Each structure stands twice: as C-alpha cells, then as structure tokens.
Amino acid sequence: LSTNYLEIERPRERFDFTYLPEDSEILFREALSCYSANCMNAFVSMCRRTARQVFRDLGETGKMRIYEQCNDIRDMAEVDEDTFDLIRKVLFDSDDKLDTLPMFNASQAGVLLEFMRDILYQSYVRKGKLQQAMMMRRYLTEEPSADLPEEHNRSTA
C-alpha cells in the first residue's frame, strides 16, 4: 500500500432492521450506503431525512424523548460540544432549506452514525425485542389447553 492511500469504500455497516417501520428502514439503509461509499454529506442528509421520518412516526413526545436520549449519549460518550452542536442541527433543526446542513468530516459523520444507531435501536429494535419476549413469556405461561388429555397436560408441565 502506498503511504498516500485514498479510502474509496468503507465496510458495510450492520444494523438490525427487523423492527423498523418500512419508511425509516429505507431511509437509514440509504444513509448507510452513503456512509460506506464515503459520501459523508449525503450520509448526513439521509440521517436528517431518517430522523424526520422517525419524529413523524413517534410524534412530538417521541421527539422530546430522543432529544433527551441524545443528551445522554453526549454525556456517556463524552462527545465534544462542537460535534454535538452539528449533530443537534442535523437531527433537530426544523429549517427546511436544503443548504442549511453543516459540512461533516469523516470523524463527525462516524459520531452521527453512532447517534443514529442508538436512536433507532432504542426507539424500535429494543421495543420490538421486548414486546416479542413478553409475548413469548405469556405464551409459555398460559394454562395447558383444555382439549388435550389430562395425562398430556401433566407430562408437559
């Protein structure tokens, strides 16, 4: 390798899309494609579109919850104030002008990626997995079926 190499494409990022609504999934898949292609500002634009879709889906209380979650992420990850301000502008500024998005470098885009992954995980994936686990627990703790013979009910208990 040359000492002056140019990164053309990043490895594809993995994410569990199982529980995301279809529109949010499409937008975030495209965002990840932009990130892998090293198109950081396109990635930032797609993150904004994804966030807006999530806010439409979750409503104003969901948006406020995600804002608090972002503050928690900033504190836990010790994100510097300048980077957090850029991320806040992308996710929460409601100016509809396309040219108002700040320019991001690869490092800042990487931080935004982690914010987006956490937001989507907490808003959809975690909730979906918990709901699925609770449904399975209810299913496993239901009374044995009345149609089965008594000896079968005792043997499965």
Disulfide bonds with the S-S distance in Angstrom:
none
